[in-house]
C-alpha cells in the first residue's frame, strides 16, 4: 500500500478543483480522506473552532463538519453531515452551510472534486491518499443500533483490517444548497479499530461543545475500547466481530436516536496497529514506541485527557496532521475553553508534524513538534513545546511485505488534540 499526503486551500470558486500529491506520480488512488480546519493561513488563529472530515472511495462519499462560534455570550454550536458530499463548511455565526463539494473523479496522482457552492474563505485542508493493487476500501455509513443491540455491517464485502470512524452526533439529511440537516451542538468523535486476529483493538476521542448554554460547556472523553460515540456520553460505539463481509457494531450505554457512523474500511497487505501513548514530559527528541514495526504511515489523535475512559468537562483542543520524513509537515488544531463567560473557540493550521493550541488563550500552543525519524518500533518527534500526560491514539501502517511493489516508506500521519 502507498499512502501520500498534501495540504491545500479549498477553492473560492464554484466548479472543479484538482488536488494532487507529488509522491503518487501517475498512480491513481483507491481512496482519499480529508480533514478540513476553519482557518486559511498557517499559524493564523481564526476565531471559530471548525473541523470536518470527508472521504471518497471512487463510488461513495461522505462528509461531516462541526462549528462553534467564538465570542458568543450564549454557546452557538452546530454540526452537519452528508453522504452525497466529500467536503462541507459551515458558517460560525449561524451554523448555515456555506460550502459543499462532491467527488468528481480520481485522476493520476490525486482527485478532482466539484464545488457546488464555494466558500468565501479558502480554508486549509489535508488530503490523505491510499493507493496500491493490494488495497481494498469502502467509504460508507450506517445507522447505529439501539442500546445493547449489535448491528452487522456487511456493506464492505471484505474483512476490514482497519476501520477509521467518525460521528457527528446526528443524521445525514443535508441537501445541497440548503441548511437541511444542521443540528445544534458541535459533536465530533474520531477513532480507529484494527483487526488483531480475534476481534478489534480500538481507540477514539469523543467531544461535544454544548449549544445554548450561558457559559461555555465542553465535554471530552478518551476511550481505550470504543471507536466513537456522542460527546454528551449518551452512547458509545464498539466494533466487535470482523468477518469475511465486514464487521459488527455494538452500541453501549444508551440509544443513539437516529445517529449515523461514517467510516473508511480498508484492507491491505501491510501490517496495521492501533495503540495508546501519553504526550512527553520534556522538550527535545521524544520517541513513540510500542508500534511493533517501523511505520510507513501513522494517524494519531489526542483527547487532551490524562484519564482514560472517563468523561470530563474541561478545556480541550483536537486536530489532525501529516508528515512524510520531514520534507512536508502539516497539522491542524481547534480549541475550546470550558466554563468561559463568552465562548473561546479557535482554529489553526500549522506547518509542523504536531501542533496543539492552548484552548485557554487561542493564540499559543501547548504542544509543538517536528518530525525526526521513523524507527524500528515507532517514530521520533522533536518537541519545542510540551504539555505532559495527554492520552493519544496511534494508528500505524507498517511496510509492505518484501517484494511488494509498494514496499517503500511514504509518510506519517498525525492527529492531535488537547
N, C-alpha and C positions, 0 to 999 in steps of 0.2 A: 504494500500500500504506500502511496505517496500522499503527503499532506503539505499544503502550501498556504501561505497567508499573505494578505495585502491589506493595507489601510487606505481608505479612500473617503472623499467627501461626497455625500449624496447630491444628486443633481438639483439645480434650481429651476430646471425647465421640464415641462411635460415631454414625454417621448422616451426614446431608448437611451440606456446608459450601459456601456460595456465595462466590466471590471475584470482585469486580467492579473494573474500572478506570474511574474517573470520565471519563477522556478518551474512552472508547469511546461514551459516551452510550447510545443504544439499539442500536448496531451489534452484531451477533452475530459473534464472531471465527471465523476459519478454523482457528487452531491456537494452542496455548499451550505455552510452555516454562517449566519450573520449575527453580529452584535452591534447595536446602534446606541450611541450615547448622546445626550442632549447638549452638546457643545461642539463648535466647529473649528476651534483652534487649539493646538497643543498647549497645555499648561494654562488655559483660559478657563477660570472657574465661572461657569454660567449659572445664573440664578434660577435653576429648577433641578429636580432630580428625575431625569428622563432616561429610561433604559428599556431596550427592546431586543427581542431575538427573532430570527426568521430562519427558514430552512426550505431547501428545494432538493428534490431527487430526480428531476427531469420530467416527472409526471405530476407529482403532488407538491404542494407548498403550504406553508403556514407562517403566521406572524403574530407576535404578541408585543404589547408596549404598555408601560406604566409611567405615570407622570405625577409629580407633586409640585405644587406652586410655592415658590419662595416668597416669604414676607407676608403671607396671608394671615389675618387675625384669627380666622377660623380655618382649620385644615381643609385644603382643597386638593383632593387626590382622586385619580381615575385610572382605569385600565381598559384595554380593548384587545380583541383577538379576532383572527380570521383564518379560514382555511382556503381562501381564494387570493391571498396576497403573500408576498415574501418579505415585505417591509411595511411598517405603519409608523406614523409620527403623530403625536397628539400635541395640542396647544396647552401650555401650562396653566393659563388663566381660567379656562373654562372646560378643559378636557375634550374639546372638539377634535375630530380627526382632521389633520391639516395636510397629510401627505400619504399616498398609497402607491405601492409598486407591486407589479405582478411579474412572475417569471416569463421570459420570452424564449430563450434557448441557451443551452450550453454551447460554447464555442471553443476553438483551440486556445488553450491557456486560461479559460475563465468562463464567465457567464454574462448574458445580456438580459437586463431587466427593463421593464416598461413602466415609467411613471405616469399613472393615470392622473394624479394630482401631485404636483411637485411642491416642496416645502419652501417657505420664504427664507430659510436658513440652511446652509449646506453642512449639516451635522456630520461628525466623524462616524465612520462605520468600519468594522473589521470583517473581512470575508475569509473564511477558512475552507479550503477546497480539499476534498477527498477523491483520490483517483487511483486507478490500478485495475488490472484484469482480475485480481483476486477479491476485489471489493464488491459486496452486495449491500444495498442500502434501501431504506424506506423512510420517507418523511411523512408522518401521518398524525392522527389524533384520535382519541376515544373518550367516550363519556364515562366518567368514573362511576363505579358501583356504589350502592348503599353501604352503610356501616357493616363491617364484617362479612361483606359479600365479595367473593373472588370472581373476577371477570377474565375470561380467556381472550387474549388479543391474538387473533390468527392472521391478521392482515399482512404482516411481513412476508409470510410464506417461507421463512427460513428461521433457523435458530440464531438469534442475535447474540453475538459475543459482547456487544456493548449497546446500551441504550442511554442516550443523552435526553433528558426530560426537563420540561418547564411547564409550569401552570401560571395562569394569571388570575385564578380565583373567580371564574365566571364562565359564561358561554362563549360562543364564536359566531354571533349573528350579525357581524358588521357587513354592511353593503357599501360598495364603493360610491363615493360622492355624498354620503350621508354620515350622520353620527350614530347610526344604529349600532347597538351592541356595546356602547360606552356604559360602564358601570362605576359606581363610587368605590373608593379605596384603591390605593396603589398596592396590589397584591402580586408578588413575584416569588416564585421558587425556582431553583435551578439545581439539578443534580445529575448523577450518573450511576448506572448499575452495570456491573461486569459479571458475566457468567464464569464462575470459578470451577465449573465441572459438576457441582452438586447443588447449584442454586445461584442466587445473585448476591454479591457483595455490593453495597450501595451507600452513597453519601449524598448529602444535599444541604443547602441553606435555604431557609424559608422566611420570608419577610412580609410585613404589612405596615403601611402608613395609613392610619385611620383617616377617614373623611368626616368633616363636620364637627370635630372636637374643638373646644375653645383654646386649649393648649395642645401643642403637637404631641401625638401619641404614636410611638414607633415600636413595633414588636419584632423580635428576631429569634431564630432557633437554628442551631447546628445539629444535624441528625447523622448519627453513625449507622443507622439501619433503615432509613427511608429515602426514597428518591425524590420526594417533594411533598407538597401539601398546601394548606391555606394558612396565611400568616397569623390569623387570629386563633389558630390551633383548633379550628372546627374539625379538621380531619388531617390525616397524614396518609401518604401512599407508599405502599411496599410492593415492589416487584418480587414475585415468588418463583414459580417454576418455569424455567425456559424449556422449550420443546422444539420439535422439528419445524413447526409452523409459526412460532412466535414466543409469547410469554404470558404469564398470568399476573394480574394486578389486584391487590387486596387493599381495601380502604379501612384504615384503623381510626378509632377514636370518635367518629361521628359520620353523618351523612353529608356528602358534598353538595346536594341540592342543585344539580344541573351543571356542575363544573366539568371542564374538559382538560385532559392531559395532552400536551403536544410533545412529539418525540422524534428523534432520529435513531432508528435501529440500524446497526451496522455489523457485518461480519467480514473478516479478512484473515489472511494467513499470519499476520503479525500478532505477537502476544500483547495483551492489554491487562492493566491492573488499575484498581481504584483503592486509595488508602487515605489516611489522615496524617497531617503533621501540624505542629504548632509553630507560629512565627518566632523568629530567633530573638535572643536576648541581647545581642551585641551587633554593632556595625562591622563592616568588612565582609570577607567571604564567608558564606554560610551554605553548607551542603544540605540538600534534601535527599534523604536516603531511604532505603527500605522498599524501593520500587521492584527490585528483583532482576533488573536488566538495565542496559544503557538505553535510555529512551531516544526515539527519533521525534516524538511529539508529546507534549503534556498539556492538558487542560486542567485548570485549577480554580477553585472557588473558596472564598473565605467568608465565614459567618460573622466575624467580629466578636465572637463569644469565646470565653475561656471555658465555660461549662459546656458539656455535651448532653444532647437530648433533654435540654431544659429551656422552656420559654422564658424570655426576659424582655422587659421594656427598657430600652437603652439607646443611646446614640449609636448609629450604625452607618456603615458605608459598604458598598458591594460593587463589584466590577468584573472586568474581563480584559484579557490582552493576549499578545502573542510575541514570540521571539524566535529567530532562526539563526542560531550560532553567533549571535551578536551583531550581525550585519543589518538586521531590521528588528526594532523593538517597539511594540505598540501595546498600549494598555488604556483602560478607561475605568473611571470610578465615579460613583454617585454617593452622596452622603446626606443623612437626615439626622437632625438633632431632636432628641426626645424631650418632652416637657417644657418646650420653649413657649414663651408668651405669644410669639408670632413664628410661623414656620421658617425653619432654616434648612433650605433644600438646594443642593448644588450638584453640578455635573462637570467632569473634567476628563479630557483625553490627555495622554502623556506618551512621549517617545521614549519610554523605558519599559523594561520587561515587566516590572511590578511596581504599581503605584496605588496607594490607598490614601484618600484625602482624610483630613481631620474633620469629621462632621460637625464638631463644635464651632469651628471657625469658617469652614467653607472656603478657605484661602490658603491652606497649607496641607502638608502631608504627615500622616502617621508612619507610613512605610514607603520607602522608595529604594529600588534596587535595579541593577543592570545584570544581564546575563553574563556568565563567565565560561561555563563549560558543561558539556554532557559527560556524565561519569558512569562508571561500571554499574552503580546501583542507584542512580538518580541524576541530579544535576546540581550546579552551584550557582548562586546569585551573589553579587556584591551589594550589600546594603549600606546606603549612606544615611538613611533614617530608619529606625526600628521602633516597633511597639510590640512588646513581647507577649507570647502565650495565646495568640489568636488561633482558633481552630480553622484549618483549611482542608478541603478535599483535593486529592491529586489523581487525575485520570491520565495514565501514562500509556503510550503506544510504543512497543518495542520494535526492534529491527525485523525486517522480513527474513524468512528462512534463507539460508545460504543458497545462492544460485537464483533466487527470485529476481526478476528484472527491476523490482523496486527496492532492492537491497542497498540503500544508502540513506544517510541522515538528511532530513529536510528542515525541521524546525521544532520548536516547542511552543505550546500554547499555555497562557497563564491567565487565570481569572481570580480576582481578589475582592476583598471587602472587609469592612470593619463594623 
